[in-house]
């Protein structure tokens, strides 16, 4: 049985950010989350990111998370907000929270210089490869699908 289904750990949602790390060849750099029962979707592939701390902007939180988790050195001026998901968890006794996804172009050299500090593995996938993996965090999978499908989803301006 997957770790997250067997766990009785208490989970609290928070405002969060995630990075769609995109290499020049279009592949996405993903993190295999640790197999810890107290985190959302342990042992699943997901985007790098995490909670927004008090006093931070979402963009600052994304930069901090990428530094903490991957020691990623890149030009964040090219980072762009891609999409935002809002979750209303009030029926669970929690608050409304958001998850903002940033598109962050990175070079192969920046990835090679990075150091994985959190998670079990890091790997680059094509869009179709990651979306066919058996364990991908659902909200990250949806954001990835939107990103991969963006040209088909874009409506012409009227």
Number of C-alpha atoms within 10 A of each C-alpha: 6 13 15 18 10 9 13 10 11 8 10 12 15 17 17 20 26 28 29 27 22 20 20 10 9 14 18 24 22 24 24 21 23 17 17 15 19 15 18 16 21 22 23 23 28 27 26 26 26 20 17 21 14 7 8 11 10 22 20 15 21 27 20 19 22 24 18 16 18 21 19 20 16 19 12 15 8 11 19 15 16 15 13 15 14 11 14 11 13 10 8 7 8 12 15 14 15 18 22 20 26 23 18 22 21 22 15 13 11 14 21 9 12 17 14 18 13 18 21 14 14 20 13 17 17 15 17 12 11 22 19 10 12 9 17 23 18 14 13 21 20 14 21 21 15 15 17 16 12 11 9 9 10 8 8 5 4 3
